[in-house]
Amino acid sequence: MDEALSQVTSAALVIYGLQLAKSIPWVAKVITWVPMKDAHVHRLLAAGGALVTAVGIHYVFEGNADIGWHLHFEIPPMVTIRHDLWEFAKAYAFQQTGYNLLSGQKI
């Protein structure tokens, strides 16, 4: 039950984030520049969100104007990434199914 709730929650957050991003004028303009249908752009962004959610890519952005800013990414080892491919597939399936249900498209 915990795994299903975690998958549904992360899928809902990615879907919400994608819809919120599309409401930002400059993001909407960039999406119109991409020579793909909106559904394909959504699938690519959802796959990226599923990858970050499932594999556990973490980042830290810190600093201030006096010392400067630092962006640090932490990517797990390859053995962990290979193990998490199944988690990626589940996260993507939940996100795509959720998006299709919420937008009225066929599953």
C-alpha positions in Angstrom: 0.0 0.0 0.0 2.8 2.4 0.8 4.5 1.8 -2.6 1.2 2.5 -4.4 0.6 5.6 -2.4 4.1 6.8 -3.1 3.8 6.2 -6.8 0.4 7.9 -7.0 1.7 10.9 -5.0 4.8 11.3 -7.1 2.8 10.9 -10.3 0.3 13.6 -9.2 3.2 16.0 -8.3 4.8 15.6 -11.7 1.5 16.0 -13.5 0.8 19.1 -11.4 4.3 20.5 -12.1 3.9 20.0 -15.8 0.6 21.7 -16.0 1.9 24.6 -13.8 4.9 24.9 -16.0 2.7 25.1 -19.2 0.9 28.1 -17.6 4.1 30.1 -17.4 4.3 32.3 -20.5 7.9 31.7 -21.4 7.6 27.9 -20.9 4.5 27.9 -23.1 6.4 29.8 -25.8 9.3 27.3 -25.6 6.9 24.4 -26.0 5.4 26.0 -29.1 8.9 26.3 -30.6 9.5 22.5 -30.2 8.5 20.8 -33.4 6.3 18.2 -31.7 2.7 17.7 -30.6 1.9 18.8 -27.0 1.3 15.2 -26.1 4.9 14.2 -27.1 6.4 17.1 -25.2 4.3 16.0 -22.2 5.6 12.4 -22.5 9.2 13.6 -22.7 8.8 15.8 -19.6 7.0 13.0 -17.8 9.7 10.6 -18.6 12.3 13.0 -17.2 10.2 13.5 -14.0 9.8 9.7 -13.7 13.5 9.2 -14.1 14.3 11.8 -11.4 11.6 10.4 -9.1 12.6 6.7 -9.5 16.4 6.9 -9.7 16.8 9.5 -7.0 18.8 12.2 -8.7 19.3 14.8 -6.0 20.6 18.4 -6.3 21.6 21.1 -3.9 21.7 24.8 -4.9 23.2 27.0 -2.3 25.2 30.2 -1.8 24.8 33.9 -1.6 25.8 37.0 -3.4 29.0 37.4 -1.3 30.5 33.9 -1.9 28.7 32.9 -5.1 26.3 30.1 -5.9 26.9 26.4 -6.2 24.9 23.7 -7.9 25.7 20.1 -6.9 24.1 17.0 -8.5 24.4 13.6 -6.9 23.8 10.7 -9.3 23.7 7.2 -7.8 26.0 4.4 -9.0 25.2 2.4 -12.2 24.1 -0.7 -10.3 21.5 1.4 -8.5 20.3 3.0 -11.7 19.9 -0.4 -13.4 17.9 -1.6 -10.4 15.7 1.4 -10.6 14.7 1.0 -14.2 11.7 -1.0 -13.1 10.8 1.9 -10.7 11.1 4.3 -13.6 8.7 2.2 -15.7 6.2 2.1 -12.9 6.5 5.9 -12.2 6.1 6.7 -15.9 3.1 4.4 -16.3 1.4 6.0 -13.3 2.1 9.5 -14.6 1.0 8.8 -18.1 -2.2 7.0 -16.9 -2.9 9.8 -14.5 -2.4 12.5 -17.1 -4.6 10.7 -19.6 -7.4 10.2 -17.0 -7.3 13.9 -15.9 -7.2 15.3 -19.4 -9.9 13.0 -20.7 -7.7 11.1 -23.1 -7.9 7.4 -23.8 -5.6 5.3 -21.5 
